[in-house]
Amino acid sequence: MQISHPDKLLFPDEGISKRDLVDYYRKIAPIMLPHLKGRPLTLRSFPEGIDEEGFFQKHAPEHFPSHVERLEVPMRSKDQKTMLMVTADEANDLTYFANQNVVELHVALSLGEALDRPDQMIFDLDPSDNDFEKVRELALGLKSLLDQRDLPSFVKTTGSRGVHVHVPLRPEATFERVKPVVQQLAEELLARCPGIATMEHRKEKRGNRVFIDYLRNDFGMTAIAPYSLRAIAGAPVATPISWTELKDKKTGPQSWGLANIFRRLGAKKDPWQDFKRHRVGLP
């Protein structure tokens, strides 16, 4: 594939060019693709680099090549319209997206073959400030709660300020059944950690507490994909980690990025590589 404007700087402060972006997604593809295959993707593009405003793409552009698979996704509108969304099944898809200035990939919680039945639930722990210790404490409290329910859990840094905690599910129950269960668990976590957590939707009411966001557990919603770059200074990567790593005070929400992610993956396997094998039924 010929890269258009390969020397264009997408992360100006770091000197990271479009060529570097394409190279990253080519190299990360074998580890990233298992987390994307068969799922609708929302792409976030930055044609003029991350210092300028980017945009989200849900609809598959007509000019995308045929090797990029499209999924027909209901729009849940009264007229029952559908839209075509892209997925990523091979490395060429990821490098093509990067050549289109796509920095971030956001992925659905369900597969194209069962769009209304998620195969995971997600808790987005979003801090109101830069105090990651509150996020760490809340995430470990959530793990304890999930362990008591015999629910397996996996954690990733978002590459921004917080973490996402995922529970793999067998794709049996609809979002309408899953979302209330996640809400109930979130409310139990809030009851255990009222000093550091909130479920207040209005940001101005949250104070310095960590927002427990369960609202992503709905049809059409997405989350930052594992191993996606973030359009943030420093080029951080949303990184799956182990719970032991989260306990380590050296671990922060942007501990890994373009500069060191392959060094990490050269030393240890993907902590999420067995994610699907741990699927459970909805409690």
N, C-alpha and C positions, 0 to 999 in steps of 0.2 A: 504494500500500500504506500502510495506517495503521500507524504505529510505536507499539507498546505501551510505555508508560513511557519516552518519548523522552529525558527528562532524567535518567534513572538513570545514575549514574556507574559506568562499567565500569573505567576507569583513574582512580581517585580522585585520586592525586597530580598527574596531568596535567590533570584536569578534563575528561577525554574521556568523553562520554556515549554512550548507545546510538544516538542520532541521528547522532553523529559516526561511529560504527562503520558504520551503514547507509550513510551518505554515502560513506565510504571505499570500501566494496565496490561501490557503484554506479559510482563514478568509475574504479576500477581494473579493472572488468570487461572492457573491450575488450582490455586487455593481458594480464590474468590468465587469461581463459577459454580461450585456445588451449592453455594448459598443463594444463587440467583436463578438457576435453570428452571424454566417453566413458570416463572413468576412475573407478573406485570411490573414494569419499572417506570419510575418517574425520573427524568433526567434534569439535572440543574447545570445550565451552561453559562459560561462567562466569556463571551467573544472578545471582550476588551481587557480581560484579566480580572482578578478578584478585587482589585481596587475600584472597579466600576460595577454598576448594577448588573446582576445576572438575571436569569429567568428560568422558570420550571417548564418542562414539557411533559405533559401526560399523553397527548395524542401523538401517534407515530407520524412523523412528517412523510409526505408522499415521496420525497426524493431519497429516502433511505434505501439502500440496496436490498435485493431480494434475500441475501443470506441472513439479514436481521429478521427474525421471526416476529410476526404480529399475533397478538392475542385479542380476541373480540371480548370486550368487557361491557356489561350492561351499565348504563349511567344512572339507573334507579330514578329516572324521571317519569312523569306521567305519560309521556308519549312512547315510553319503553325504547328509547334510542340506545344504541350501543356505540362504543368508540374502539378504535384499534390502538393498543398500547404495545410497546416493544418489550421483548425479553432478551436475555443474553444466554446463549447456549455454547458459544465458542469464543476463543480468544480474539478472533477477527471482529466479533461484535464489540468487544470492549475497546479495542484499538480504533475502530471506526468512530465510536462515540467520542473518544478522546480527541480524535482529529476534527470532530465537530465542536470542540471546546467544552465538552462535558467534563466537569471536575467532580461532581457528586452524583452518586446513584442511590436512589431511594427505592426500597423494595417492599412489595406487598406481603402480608402475613398469610396469604393463601396461594395455592397453585392454580394455574389456568384451568385445570381440569375440574376444580372444585372451588370456584371463586368465593362462594358464600360460606365455605366451611374452612376456617383457619386451621393451620397445622402448628400454631404456636400462639401463646398469649404474651403480651409485653407490658412491662412496667417501665415508664420513662421517668427517671428521677432527675428532675431539672432544678438546679439550685438558683436561688434569687441573687446570690453573690458568688464570689470566687473561692469560698471556703469549701474545699473538697472533703475536708474531714467529716462534715455533716453528711455529705453524700455517701461516703464510705460507711459511716455508722448506720445510716438508714438502709443501704443495700445489704449489709450483713444482717440487719434485723429482718429484712425481707427474706433472706435466705433461710434464716431460722424458722420463720413462719411457714415457708414453703416446705422445708424439711419435715416439719410436724405434720403436714398434710400428705407426706410421701410424694411430693411434686418435685421432679428434677428441675434444676435451674442452671442457666448459663448467663454469663455477664460479659458485656463489652463496654469499653470506654467509647464515648460518642465522638471523641476528637474535638469536642467543644468544651462544655463545662461539667457534664454529668455522666451518668451511665444508663444503659438499658439492661434490664433483666428479662430474659426470655424463658418461657416454659414450653418445651416441645409437646404438641398434642397430636393425637390421632385425628385426622380430618373427618370427624363424624358430626360434631355439633355445629350449628350455624353461629354466625356472629351474634345474632339476637340472644342466643343462650350463653355464649362465652362472655360477652361484655359484662353482664350483671355479676358473674362469678368473679371476674377481675376487680370489679368495683367493690364487691364485698371484701375481698382480700386486701384491697387498698385501704378500706375503712378500718379493718382490723390492724393494719400496720400503723395507720395514723393514731389509733387508740393506744398503741404500744409506745409510740414516739412522738407525743404531741408537742414536745419542745422544739423539735427540729424539722417537723414535717407539716405539710398543709395540703388540702385538696381544694383550696380557694381558687376559683377560676380567674378572678381579677388580680392582675399582678400587683396592683397597688395595695392589695389587702394581705399579701403573703408575708410581708416583713422580710426577715432574713432566713426564712425557712425554705426547705426543699419541697418543691411541688411534686406530688405523686400523680402523674398523668396516666390515667387508664383509658383515655378517650381514643387512643390509637387503635383500640381493639374493636374496629368497626369496618364495614365493607368499604373498600376504596381507599382506606388509609394506608400509609406507608411509614417506614422507618429507615433511617440511614443504613445502608447495606454494610455488612461486615467487610472490612478492608477497603471501603470507599475513602478516597481522599476527602478532606473538608476544605471548603473555600475560605480558609482562615489563615492569617499570617503564620508562617512556620510550616505550612503544609502538613498538618496532623492527619492521622489516619484513624478511623473508627476501628478499634482493635479488640477482637475477642481475647479475653484473658481468663486465667483460672481464678477461683475464689481465693486461693492462697496468695496469688499475686495482688489481688485487691486488698488483702489484709496488710500487705507491705506498705508502710508509710511513704516509701519512695515512689509508689505508683500514683500517678495523677491522670487526669482526663486527657492530657495531650502528651503522654510519655512516649508515644510512638508516632512516627511520621515517615515521610518519604526518605528522610536522611538515615533512619535506623531500622525500618520495619523488616528489611530482608536480612539484616544481621540477626534480628530476633528469630525470624522463621528458619534461619540456618541453624539455630541452636536448639529449637524446640518445635514440636509439631503444633498444628492448629488446635487450640483447646476445644474448638467446636466441631472437629471432624466427625465425631460420633453423635452429633446432635440428633439426627433422625432416629437413631437406634434407641433413644431414650423416650420416644413418644409415649404418652399416657392418655387415658380417657379423661374427659372433663369431670372434675370432682363434684 
